[in-house]
Amino acid sequence: MLKNRKNFLITFNFEDALSKNEQKKLKKKNLFLLGYWCKNNKDNFQNSNFNKNNILNFYKPKDYKKKTQDCIHINEIYEDLLANLKKNLNIIHKKNYSKRYWEILLSRWLFTFIVDIFANWQLASKVKLSQFSKILSLKLNKKMFISEILLIIMFQTTLQTTSFGLIMFL
């Protein structure tokens, strides 16, 4: 990484989030992407300021010892979280379902969640923020999201005012 130039770290898919004009301005900078998810088109960056080396990738696929350690660690986290979820969900729902019951319901989501958080944690722990003059991240507007309560009200209203409930069972 160059020390004397201004380095910009991008943490989101800027091709989806920025206009073409904004992308052109950004591509003139010395860009580093936090991962491959920060861009759609791998061939889109043929200019001198951007190449494969500008995508931060700390995972070494041939480091089998590290892979094995990570898998063991992720499985331990999975088992701990599943045990906690089983206990708390049984309390919340006033049930006494087995670990296997909750595992069938939650395993795919829980495992994906743990792997994603683990990968993000690995990236965050390895990025040296001092090497970047600016970090660009996506700012989300809270008004863009539908609250859970509003979603429930909308769903209930839809069921009551239309034949949506009937259609679901056809």
PyMOL commands that set and color helices and strands:
alter all, ss='L'
color gray80, all
select helices_A, chain A and resi 14-17+20-27+36-38+42-44+52-54+64-93+99-126+129-131+142-144+148-161+164-168
alter helices_A, ss='H'
color red, helices_A
select strands_A, chain A and resi 7-10+30-33+134-136
alter strands_A, ss='S'
color yellow, strands_A
deselect
rebuild
show_as cartoon
